[in-house]
């Protein structure tokens, strides 16, 4: 279902995007601030309206328009023109033309700078304002603004005598000059040069992001002390209101485009002196043309910093660029930490076990016999009975070994690179050292990722070089060829396409580890010697319940509500899958493979049933193993309210004392020839300083038709929803 264009959201985000935000409350504060000078605010609004409507008319990407990526530069231009020139029909025309010019420059910057995966920041604003400033010197009919002396009259009209008194009180407040300069610099971002507007912006910044607010102070006061150190007059910062360059640079490099942590804070401090030097130098150059420096230093230094980081070959400095922008430093941080905890070991190509059923690792990494030195990261697999025996009868013949002649399958999609299939099997106890690897299949999965399966049975290989294979395709049978005294399967991952290449330390994806009668799920791990491992045996009822397919519709009916809830399973242009609730507009993003469902993100109201389903099925294995327990963790911003995270946000780049835990238990299974009935019970628990803060439990009731009912148990209240899939 296609949503209509959110025009109001586009306008609001054009304001808040100045501070890298999409917070509507913050946007409301900024709008109020721009109207402290009524005509300035009016022309700023005109610029945003012009740009938004034009971008929509020309067909630019709706998401970029909605986020305010085009509108905020035009807003700044409209505010600048509104504060400098007298209002009138001519200025209306100039602002409209300037908005068109700014949009064109913004889109061009997106094409030029964006191809390096860099933001264009406020470069369109700087370029447009310079052009208009130079051109306006020839505009004889355009008068300069003389409204400054009437500011109090404008405030009186807006809020009466009370607002005038508040304005006077703040501007006359006896505070340290640096604090005054900080507030003036914040207000100056919106072309408002007074204490009151700066304080309002600071409050909005604090409400939007504690990390951004902290960085704004860190950046400004780093510049303040650097000015004192070099003996430069800091009064210039207060007089020219250029301090916002330090504020914006610290926020951008310390916590918005980089995952905030102690290292990003250190680099925010280190980059500010460079911005100060650049500000002083560029101001002198531009003074020749009587042009203000505006936000040029912030743009240049931030882009340089982000561009330089792209040339690193490792991340030893622990400066991680934000890949999926969530528009607050806190959400970026919490999501990144959670992603690394859940998927940090995940590799570009998931490699699975290359066999059916349960096998045992008889030699693992750093083995006792052959897995050493450059070939240390490999496995030998065999089949063993419950006593650990790998053969029957006397064990004198190849056929006595349980793994001999068993099927070997492709561990991942790929192309057959090399095949050796003419080495005879050894007699038990003998080795063929001349043809060490025996019959072998080498598969290419990516340019620098290969898997090798060796000691295969002669004449059993069913593929040839160049064949395309899919995960699970039958390749050959386990044998006893090469350096193999007993039948076993040798398996390794490597970076180069040669038999005998050194091995690569690479995890196995989604397998079950059995100890006695207990199973545990290993998502990305290295099997160790003695481990009994098997691929996940998919339960058809579980997979039907949780393997969501784009185009599918899911209908829920709550017991206390006659109106059904309809969820649509969708996929966007980036091939990301998600579930969207028609009623609430909430979205739960997920990914699936053959054996697992993972929810990765949620947007919307936490009162919705979809949010509770996101929590209940945060991570589900499609295999049913009674007694299996799966544990995971949530991003803090997904299970705590903004209010609950206020103090944690300040400390988050350095320490996290809150935690959100997920636990899923496979508790009951009833299975007959014609019917399957099973229960999954999940619990979401939040902690603060190790103590439980909240506890919510869920039950998913599943039968052959998939998910039957979904129950929520929260604060002594139980809600149940009946499910039907279309």
NORURJO-V614145 format. One record per backbone hydrogen bond with DSSP energy under -1.0 kcal/mol. NH is the residue of the N-H (numbers start at 1). CO is the residue of the C=O. If there is no record, write none. Layout:
[[NH/CO] [NH/CO]]
//
This chain:
[[7/5] [10/6] [11/7] [12/8] [13/9] [14/10] [15/12] [16/12] [17/13] [18/15] [19/16] [20/17] [21/16] [27/23] [28/24] [29/25] [30/26] [31/27] [32/28] [33/29] [34/30] [35/31] [36/33] [41/37] [42/38] [43/39] [44/40] [45/41] [46/42] [47/43] [48/44] [49/45] [50/46] [51/47] [52/48] [53/49] [54/50] [55/51] [56/52] [57/53] [58/54] [60/55] [65/61] [66/62] [67/63] [68/65] [69/64] [72/68] [74/70] [75/71] [76/72] [77/73] [78/74] [79/75] [80/76] [81/77] [82/78] [83/79] [84/80] [85/81] [86/143] [92/88] [93/89] [94/90] [95/91] [96/92] [97/93] [98/94] [99/95] [100/96] [101/97] [102/98] [103/99] [104/100] [105/101] [106/102] [107/103] [108/104] [109/105] [110/106] [111/107] [112/108] [113/109] [114/109] [116/113] [117/114] [118/113] [123/120] [126/122] [127/123] [128/124] [129/125] [130/126] [131/127] [132/128] [133/129] [134/130] [135/131] [136/132] [138/135] [139/136] [140/138] [142/139] [145/84] [150/147] [151/148] [154/150] [155/151] [156/152] [157/153] [158/154] [159/155] [160/156] [164/160] [165/161] [166/162] [167/163] [168/164] [169/165] [170/166] [171/167] [172/168] [175/173] [180/176] [181/177] [182/178] [183/179] [184/180] [185/181] [186/182] [187/183] [188/184] [190/187] [191/188] [192/187] [198/194] [199/195] [200/196] [201/197] [202/198] [203/199] [204/200] [205/201] [206/202] [207/203] [208/204] [209/205] [213/209] [214/210] [215/211] [216/212] [217/213] [218/214] [219/215] [220/216] [221/217] [222/218] [223/219] [224/220] [225/221] [226/222] [227/223] [228/224] [229/225] [230/226] [232/227] [236/233] [237/234] [238/234] [239/235] [240/236] [241/237] [245/242] [247/243] [248/244] [249/245] [250/246] [251/247] [252/248] [253/249] [254/250] [255/251] [256/251] [257/252] [259/320] [265/261] [266/262] [267/263] [268/264] [269/265] [270/266] [271/267] [272/268] [275/271] [276/272] [277/273] [278/274] [279/275] [280/276] [281/277] [282/278] [283/279] [284/280] [285/281] [286/282] [287/283] [288/285] [289/286] [290/287] [291/286] [296/293] [299/295] [300/296] [301/297] [302/298] [303/299] [304/300] [305/301] [306/302] [307/303] [308/304] [309/305] [310/307] [311/308] [312/309] [318/315] [322/257] [332/328] [333/329] [334/330] [335/331] [336/332] [337/333] [338/334] [339/335] [340/336] [341/337] [342/338] [343/339] [344/340] [346/343] [352/411] [359/533] [360/382] [361/531] [362/380] [363/380] [366/376] [367/371] [372/370] [375/372] [376/373] [378/376] [379/491] [380/363] [381/489] [382/360] [385/389] [388/385] [392/400] [395/392] [400/397] [401/398] [402/390] [404/401] [405/478] [406/403] [408/476] [409/354] [410/473] [414/469] [415/444] [416/467] [417/442] [418/442] [420/440] [426/480] [429/485] [430/427] [432/482] [438/435] [441/453] [442/418] [443/451] [444/415] [445/449] [446/449] [449/446] [450/494] [451/443] [452/492] [453/441] [454/490] [455/437] [456/439] [457/477] [459/421] [460/457] [462/475] [466/416] [467/464] [469/414] [472/410] [473/470] [475/408] [476/408] [478/406] [479/455] [483/436] [484/482] [488/479] [489/381] [490/454] [491/379] [492/452] [494/450] [498/496] [501/498] [503/374] [504/493] [506/504] [508/525] [509/351] [510/523] [511/522] [512/534] [513/520] [514/532] [515/518] [518/515] [520/513] [522/511] [525/508] [530/361] [531/528] [533/359] [534/512] [539/622] [543/539] [544/540] [545/541] [546/542] [547/543] [548/546] [551/569] [552/549] [554/567] [555/724] [556/565] [557/722] [559/720] [561/558] [565/556] [567/554] [568/580] [569/552] [570/578] [572/576] [575/572] [578/570] [579/588] [580/568] [581/586] [582/566] [585/581] [587/603] [588/579] [589/601] [590/577] [591/598] [593/596] [597/620] [598/591] [599/618] [600/589] [601/589] [603/587] [608/605] [612/608] [613/609] [614/610] [615/611] [616/612] [617/613] [620/597] [622/595] [627/666] [628/625] [630/664] [632/662] [634/660] [638/635] [639/636] [640/636] [645/641] [646/643] [649/645] [650/646] [651/647] [652/648] [654/651] [655/651] [659/687] [661/685] [662/632] [663/683] [664/630] [665/681] [666/628] [667/679] [668/679] [670/677] [672/675] [677/670] [678/702] [679/668] [680/700] [681/665] [682/698] [683/663] [684/696] [685/661] [686/694] [687/659] [688/691] [689/657] [691/688] [693/686] [694/686] [696/684] [697/713] [698/682] [699/711] [700/680] [701/709] [702/678] [703/706] [706/703] [708/701] [709/701] [710/721] [711/699] [712/719] [713/697] [714/717] [717/714] [719/712] [721/710] [722/557] [723/708] [724/555] [726/553]]
//
